[in-house]
């Protein structure tokens, strides 16, 4: 399909897909009030709380003093698995309001721990940390009993940590017990039993054995990967990016010596107020993410401000430093592209352009970046004669001029300019 035909096809289809990016809902505050009622019913005013835990959360705000907790969907125990972040949320087509409702239904029962303590989680199978580890390595939600010091704090506030995984109400936990024997997959048991296995190798092994990144980052976060007494709790936000980066590097290695694609291809996807254009062009591996944040969006809340651009780039040899400007979105989008190319057995130079519109009113986490890029490759795609023609075609659909894009993008910077590029 020619690029012009593809753009027209996308425009006609966009209205249907944009229904997934719903307007801001004020039902969230009512939902928070209902949480208190559900919590009171579940506990009966007692300090012992029986529930099902599908996952864990490790905060990073006061590192190395960590807040580490068990997540429990109060009042929704029967479908606890749907409250754990995964690619299934994309398949389900959850809205921003849906994400916030699910996350504010999760009680985070927490304890404090010093991440610097040697051996703090190595062979920690007893006490609160032991229960947390059992929940993290299980392949299904686990029945638990939590002993609380006090009731939940239901004052919900979107903080920088919530970019990754907002968890809603929190309560201090005096302890926790398992009320069933968790089912642990054999490959996870293998990584636990090998004290000489570096975390990177264990992550790649689990991925090759069919575990998705969501499962792997939970196991990593619980300190269940790595060499013996070097195992530590890893803040959830960090573990998400670490897994995307580590497995991304592994996938990059699988295509390093493969043939290049032989046509310029343009793929597009839109979800939750975020539009992604993915341009694949012949050549050795090269990657860049350019983010365009519209006024009124969550990361650029001033409705009267100018459109904000950020970018990050790597060549065939990859990066040696963490990406600051685009942060976790860089590694999540790169992972989605590399997964596609590895499945095809080809390499390419890749430009991803993310347009964050004012429909993106609340942060849902980088999972939506990862899944949007992953699923961009499922549908039709357009083709262009050259990389320059592809970029020019895509730029006509963006809220910034090609001139501004050229100033910010390493890959677009070398394209020949014309007078028309400077007119918008």
ABEGO torsion letter per residue (X at the ends): XBAAAAAAAAAAAAAAAAAABBBBBAAAAAAAAAAAAAAAAAAGGBABBBBBBABBBBBAAAOABBBBBBBBBBGAAAAAAAABBBAAAAAAGBBAAAAAAAAAABBBBBBBBBAABBGAABGBABEAAAAAAAAAABABBBBBBBBBABBBBABBBBBAAAAABBAEBBBBBAEBBBABBBBBBAAAAAAAABAABBAAAAAAAAAAAGBBAAAAAAAAAAGABEBEAABBBBBAAAAAAAAAAAAAAAAAAAAAABBBBABBBBBBBBBGGBBBBBBBBBEBBBBBBBBBBBBGBAABABAABBBBBBBBBBBAAEBABBBAAAEAAAAAAAAAAAAAAAAAGBBBBBBBBBBBBAABABBAEAAAAAAAAAAAAABBBBBBABAAAAAAAAAAABABBAAAAAAABAAAAABBBBAAAAAX
